[in-house]
Amino acid sequence: MLAPPPFAYDATATRPSWDSLATDLRAAIEARLGAPVVAARTAGAGFTSGFAGLLDTAAGDRVFVKAARSADQRHLCDWYAHEALVTAALPAEVRAPRPLWTLATPDWFVLCAEAVDGRTPPLPWQPAELTATLTAWADAAAALADPPRALLDLKLPALAPMLAEEFGGWRWMAAGTVPAPPSAAPGLDHLADLVALEESAPALVTTSGPELMHCDLRLDNVMIDAAGRAWICDWNWLCHGPAWFDTAILLITAYAGGLDADQLWATHPTAADAPSGALDATLAAMSGYYLTRGVAPPTDAAPLVRAHQTWHGEVALAWLAARQGWS
């Protein structure tokens, strides 16, 4: 078992409270809800600064609401609008909160979705909760292998070009384009191997069919409900690519907790048709990305995101080193 991250994944966000939101915004939300809000619980997980929380109304309803300012959080407004389109079109087999309505004012964008009575799974993973998550993902991936027309009409991006353009951390270190961060030190004796694995990733994730993947399947995008079922949240990065890539990303945290991540990978339905070298290429690409992003300047909007990226990168590299037999 590796050292846990220096934070809890259910307490990474810095968000405004319901009571601190602008009066006119709260009034507009309550008007759409049809009743006053009598209780609010701000979401602790995530790495954005928009409002997100569970709202209970005087009528007895509970919903999950996200809100962002158009003036200085335009990217969040765009993400929430896109997420509403995506989640409305997801197949029924995908266990994810569905949108109820959206609201755009001159100053704000609001997404109201179904509430999930659940929690972010803690680390280390409890085997039953990880099994529930892997099962939910297998069901979702099977449904997204042949996506509905409504999703295809969104003209979603493909993973392969993103990997080629944005996930070149080890290549950039080798070329001297970026300095090697201290956390990358265990990989520097194997830099040529890491570069080769990273460079192989775009070809491996290129697909000939329309299949879609979540593209951000991390522990903090999962909710475990009272019945022990897993819900997959935050679908705004949905793209064309193989589901096994998401499985590999999710299992980074399983490896950190001392679980047999190699066996979990080998037996997961999404990995059945993965090409040779798929897992190692994914770990190389993700470790290089996370480690180089982890030393980027801090951000007030998400103070813990750099620690999250660095820790994920260290674990991905450690798992890859173990698989490769690097001393």
Buried (B, 14 or more C-beta within 10 A) or exposed (E): EBEBBEEBBBEBBBBBEBEEBBEEBBEBBBEBBEEEBEEBEBBBBBBBBBBBBBBBBEEEBBBBBBBBBBEEBEEBBBBBBBBBBBBBBBBEEBBBBEBBEBBEBEEBBBBBBBBBEBBBBBBBBBEEBBBBBBBBBBBBBBBBBEBBEEBBEBEBBBBBEBBBEEBBBBBBBBEEEBEBBEBBEBBEEBBEBBBBBBBBBBEBBBBEEEBBBBBBBBBBBBBBBEEEBBBBBBBBBBBBBBBBBBBBBBBBBBBBBEBEBBEBBEEBBBBEEBEEBBBBBBBBBBBBBBBBBBBEEEEEBBBBBBBBBBBBBBBBBBBBBEBBEBE
